[in-house]
Amino acid sequence: MATVNVLFDADTVTYTGDMTTMRLVADSGNTVERGFCKRCGAQMYSKTVIGPQQPMRVRAGTLDDPEICPPTYIIWGSRAPSWAPFPSAMPVHEAGPGSDLIS
């Protein structure tokens, strides 16, 4: 289902505690690494490791203060279920960042 991510430069992010990672090829064709809490299994982040470098995507709910950055746009809107509400003033992209907007 939907997640809220906050984008950061990877070198500005610090985690404490045990993490495990997995790598996979994303729809973009890039290889991404996803980090998970070893204790509870929650996904903490994803970042591009092979392909054009992009900001690290940190799950907003894992931040010490999730209020620091409210969402500014929606990506992969074309894959949302028909009942998913989109805020009326928020841009909705068909696929990833920079893709066409859904009218």
C-alpha positions in Angstrom: 0.0 0.0 0.0 1.0 3.6 0.1 4.0 4.8 2.1 5.3 8.3 2.9 9.0 8.8 2.2 11.3 11.7 3.1 14.2 12.4 0.8 17.7 13.0 2.2 21.3 12.9 1.0 22.5 9.4 2.1 25.5 10.9 4.0 23.2 12.9 6.3 21.2 9.9 7.5 22.2 7.9 10.7 20.5 4.8 12.1 21.2 3.1 15.4 20.4 -0.6 16.1 20.8 -3.7 14.0 19.8 -3.5 10.3 19.6 -6.0 7.5 19.5 -5.1 3.9 18.4 -6.6 0.6 19.0 -5.5 -3.0 16.7 -5.7 -6.0 16.1 -4.2 -9.4 13.4 -1.5 -9.2 10.9 -0.6 -11.9 13.3 2.2 -12.9 15.9 -0.4 -13.8 18.2 0.8 -11.0 19.4 -1.5 -8.3 18.2 -0.4 -4.9 19.1 -1.4 -1.4 16.3 -1.6 1.2 17.2 -1.5 4.9 15.1 -3.2 7.5 15.1 -3.3 11.3 16.3 -6.7 12.4 14.2 -6.6 15.5 10.7 -5.9 14.1 11.2 -6.2 10.3 10.0 -2.7 9.5 11.4 -1.1 6.3 13.5 1.9 7.2 14.9 3.2 3.9 15.6 2.5 0.3 18.4 4.0 -1.8 19.8 3.6 -5.3 23.1 1.7 -5.4 23.5 1.1 -9.1 22.1 3.6 -11.5 21.7 7.4 -11.5 22.1 8.5 -7.9 19.0 9.8 -6.2 18.3 10.9 -2.7 17.8 8.3 0.0 14.2 7.5 0.7 13.6 7.3 4.4 10.2 6.1 5.7 8.6 9.1 7.5 7.3 6.9 10.3 10.9 5.9 11.3 12.1 9.5 11.9 12.5 10.9 15.4 10.3 13.8 14.2 8.0 12.7 11.3 6.5 16.3 11.2 9.7 17.8 9.7 8.6 17.3 6.1 5.0 17.0 4.9 4.4 15.4 1.5 4.7 17.6 -1.6 3.7 15.2 -4.4 2.6 11.6 -5.0 4.5 9.1 -7.2 3.2 5.9 -8.9 -0.4 7.3 -8.7 -1.3 5.1 -11.7 -0.8 2.0 -9.4 -3.0 3.3 -6.6 -6.3 1.5 -5.9 -9.4 3.2 -7.2 -10.5 4.1 -3.7 -7.2 5.8 -2.7 -7.8 9.5 -1.8 -5.3 12.1 -3.3 -5.2 15.5 -1.7 -6.7 17.9 -4.3 -3.8 20.4 -4.3 -1.1 17.8 -4.5 0.5 16.8 -7.8 0.1 13.1 -8.7 2.7 11.6 -11.0 1.9 8.6 -13.2 5.1 6.8 -12.3 8.3 8.0 -10.6 9.5 11.6 -10.0 9.5 13.6 -13.2 7.0 11.4 -15.0 3.8 12.7 -16.5 1.1 14.1 -14.1 -2.2 12.4 -13.8 -5.0 14.9 -14.6 
